[in-house]
Amino acid sequence: MQYQTHTTLARFKPALCIIALLALLMLWHGPIAQHAHYHDFADQRAGFGLPNLSDVLSNLGFAIIGIWGLKLSWPQRGISRAGWLLGFFSLILTALGSAWYHLAPDDTRLIWDRLPIALACAGFLAALASQLHGQLKSQWFAVPLAFWAVGSVGHWVFTQDLRPYLLLQALPLILLPLWQWQISGRRPAFWLMLFASLCYILAKITELQDQVLFNALHQILSGHTLKHLFASIACLFILQSRKYETAHSPV
């Protein structure tokens, strides 16, 4: 029993160090407020009776991948099932919440955009954490992470400080590839998870260059629309990693 506890702590030691380091950096930085003009997106063109058409419809990818992931994960009975279900179901909610927000962007609607994104991060982290542990079902990770997800959005609502939410978004970028590598080594599942992180980093970069990219691309696509597309591709890579692991080790 003591050996198993020591082994488990050794597996999670890199992740705990990363979480502690990022948390300390955010504490040192101080509160992070939302940009004053956050809701002023570059592409405000309407179409088919919908305002901000591109930013609304580009959420469709999340719904497709979420449904696909649920179809894959529902029949499974492994220890990571609950985490995957939470993650993929939250992608469907992300599609709905983000589309609802972009129809008329404001802080109130933004809650329903950010909340499912945070829950998706919680679900995917819980799934990989349970696989890394090897014995605990992902519910034991998903429940506290889901509380963190809800609390991080609530913290932003009441304090305007984004740090807990941003930390939860940042962790999958590092921990999902790390944990997948610890679980499976350099098999395709690891590379797919690494590509997922890189695509999501691209999504965040394009989000910050919304107007610049809209002008550079002759007003065909904006940076925020590209953010949705790159984030959807990131989720697709996570799904493909899940499919590979299911085919070779159904957990």
C-alpha positions in Angstrom: 0.0 0.0 0.0 2.8 2.4 0.9 4.6 1.5 -2.3 1.5 2.3 -4.4 1.0 5.6 -2.6 4.7 6.5 -3.3 4.3 5.5 -7.0 1.1 7.5 -7.4 2.8 10.6 -5.9 5.8 10.2 -8.2 3.5 10.1 -11.3 1.7 13.3 -10.3 4.8 15.1 -8.9 5.6 16.9 -12.2 2.0 18.1 -12.6 1.8 19.3 -9.0 5.0 21.3 -9.5 3.6 22.9 -12.7 0.3 23.8 -11.0 2.1 25.3 -8.0 4.5 27.3 -10.3 1.7 28.7 -12.4 -0.4 29.5 -9.4 2.5 31.3 -7.8 3.1 33.3 -11.0 -0.5 34.4 -11.1 -0.4 35.4 -7.4 2.7 37.4 -8.1 1.2 39.0 -11.2 -2.0 40.1 -9.4 -5.6 40.3 -10.7 -6.1 39.9 -14.4 -9.0 41.9 -15.7 -10.9 41.4 -19.0 -9.9 43.7 -21.8 -12.1 46.8 -21.9 -13.1 46.3 -25.5 -13.4 42.5 -25.3 -16.8 42.4 -26.9 -15.8 44.6 -29.9 -15.1 41.8 -32.4 -13.7 42.6 -35.9 -16.2 40.6 -38.0 -19.7 42.0 -37.2 -21.3 41.0 -40.5 -24.8 39.6 -40.4 -26.2 36.8 -42.6 -29.3 34.6 -42.9 -30.9 36.9 -40.3 -28.1 36.2 -37.7 -25.8 38.9 -36.4 -22.1 38.2 -36.3 -22.7 35.2 -38.5 -19.1 33.9 -38.8 -18.4 34.0 -35.1 -21.8 32.3 -34.4 -21.6 29.5 -37.0 -17.9 28.7 -36.4 -19.0 27.1 -33.2 -20.5 24.2 -35.1 -17.3 22.2 -34.9 -17.5 22.0 -31.1 -21.0 20.5 -31.4 -19.9 17.9 -34.0 -16.8 16.8 -32.0 -18.8 16.7 -28.8 -21.5 14.5 -30.2 -18.8 12.3 -31.9 -16.9 12.0 -28.6 -20.0 11.1 -26.6 -20.9 8.4 -29.1 -17.4 7.0 -28.7 -17.2 7.3 -24.9 -20.7 6.3 -23.9 -20.3 2.5 -24.5 -17.0 2.4 -22.6 -16.8 1.2 -19.0 -13.3 2.1 -18.1 -12.2 4.3 -15.2 -11.8 7.4 -17.3 -15.4 7.3 -18.8 -16.9 10.0 -16.6 -14.2 12.5 -17.4 -14.5 11.9 -21.2 -18.3 12.2 -21.0 -18.0 15.5 -19.1 -15.4 16.8 -21.5 -17.3 16.0 -24.7 -20.7 17.0 -23.4 -19.2 20.3 -22.3 -18.1 20.8 -26.0 -21.7 20.6 -27.0 -22.6 23.2 -24.3 -19.6 25.3 -25.5 -21.1 25.4 -29.1 -24.5 26.5 -27.7 -23.1 28.9 -25.2 -20.6 30.6 -27.5 -23.2 30.9 -30.3 -25.6 32.5 -27.8 -22.9 34.9 -26.7 -21.9 35.9 -30.1 -25.4 36.7 -31.2 -25.3 39.7 -28.8 -21.9 39.9 -26.9 -22.0 41.2 -23.4 -20.7 40.1 -20.0 -23.9 38.3 -19.0 -23.9 36.1 -22.1 -20.2 35.6 -21.8 -20.8 33.6 -18.6 -22.5 30.9 -20.7 -19.6 30.8 -23.1 -16.9 30.6 -20.4 -18.6 28.1 -18.1 -18.8 25.1 -20.5 -15.2 25.8 -21.7 -14.0 25.5 -18.1 -16.1 22.3 -17.6 -14.5 20.8 -20.8 -11.1 21.5 -19.4 -12.1 19.9 -16.2 -13.5 16.8 -17.9 -10.4 16.2 -20.1 -8.1 16.7 -17.2 -10.1 14.3 -15.0 -10.0 11.6 -17.8 -6.3 11.7 -18.2 -5.6 12.0 -14.4 -7.6 8.8 -13.8 -5.7 6.9 -16.5 -2.4 8.1 -15.0 -3.5 7.1 -11.5 -4.6 3.7 -12.9 -7.1 2.9 -10.1 -9.3 5.9 -9.2 -12.3 6.5 -11.4 -12.3 9.9 -13.1 -15.3 11.0 -11.0 -12.9 11.5 -8.1 -11.0 14.1 -10.2 -14.0 15.4 -12.2 -16.1 16.6 -9.2 -13.5 18.9 -7.6 -12.3 20.1 -11.1 -15.9 20.9 -12.0 -16.3 22.9 -8.8 -13.1 24.7 -9.8 -14.6 25.4 -13.2 -17.8 26.8 -11.9 -16.0 28.7 -9.1 -13.5 30.2 -11.5 -16.3 31.7 -13.7 -18.1 32.9 -10.5 -14.9 34.5 -9.3 -14.6 36.4 -12.5 -18.3 37.5 -12.3 -18.0 38.9 -8.8 -14.4 40.2 -8.8 -13.6 40.7 -12.5 -10.4 38.7 -11.9 -9.7 36.0 -14.5 -6.8 34.2 -12.9 -8.6 31.0 -11.7 -10.3 30.7 -15.1 -7.1 31.3 -17.0 -5.2 28.8 -14.9 -7.8 26.1 -15.6 -7.5 26.9 -19.3 -3.7 26.8 -19.2 -3.3 23.5 -17.4 -4.6 21.2 -20.2 -2.1 22.7 -22.6 0.7 21.3 -20.5 -0.8 18.4 -18.5 -2.7 16.6 -21.2 0.4 16.0 -23.4 2.5 15.3 -20.3 0.1 12.8 -18.8 -0.5 11.1 -22.2 3.3 10.7 -22.5 3.5 9.3 -19.0 0.7 6.9 -19.8 1.6 5.7 -23.3 5.1 7.0 -24.1 5.7 8.4 -27.6 2.8 6.5 -29.2 0.4 8.3 -31.6 -1.9 9.2 -28.7 0.8 11.4 -27.2 1.6 13.2 -30.5 -2.2 13.8 -31.1 -2.5 15.3 -27.6 0.6 17.5 -28.2 -0.9 18.7 -31.5 -4.1 19.5 -29.7 -2.2 21.8 -27.3 -0.3 23.5 -30.2 -3.6 24.1 -32.0 -5.2 25.7 -28.9 -2.2 27.9 -28.5 -2.7 29.0 -32.1 -6.4 29.6 -31.2 -5.4 32.0 -28.4 -2.9 33.8 -30.7 -5.4 34.4 -33.4 -7.9 35.6 -30.8 -5.5 38.3 -29.8 -5.0 39.3 -33.4 -8.7 39.5 -34.3 -8.7 42.8 -36.3 -5.2 42.4 -37.7 -6.0 39.0 -39.2 -9.4 40.2 -40.4 -7.7 43.0 -42.4 -4.8 40.7 -43.6 -7.3 38.1 -44.9 -9.2 40.7 -46.8 -12.1 40.5 -44.4 -12.9 36.9 -45.2 -12.1 35.5 -41.7 -11.4 37.3 -38.5 -8.9 36.3 -35.8 -11.8 35.3 -33.5 -13.4 33.1 -36.1 -10.0 31.4 -36.6 -9.8 31.0 -32.9 -13.0 28.9 -33.0 -11.7 26.9 -35.9 -8.3 26.2 -34.4 -9.9 25.3 -31.0 -12.2 22.9 -32.8 -9.2 21.3 -34.5 -7.6 21.0 -31.0 -10.6 19.2 -29.7 -10.5 16.9 -32.8 -7.0 15.9 -32.0 -8.1 15.1 -28.4 -10.9 13.0 -29.8 -8.4 11.2 -32.1 -6.1 10.5 -29.2 -9.0 9.1 -27.3 -9.9 6.9 -30.3 -6.4 5.6 -30.5 -6.3 4.8 -26.8 -9.7 3.1 -26.9 -8.5 0.9 -29.8 -5.4 -0.2 -28.0 -6.3 0.1 -24.3 -10.0 0.6 -23.6 -9.9 2.7 -20.4 
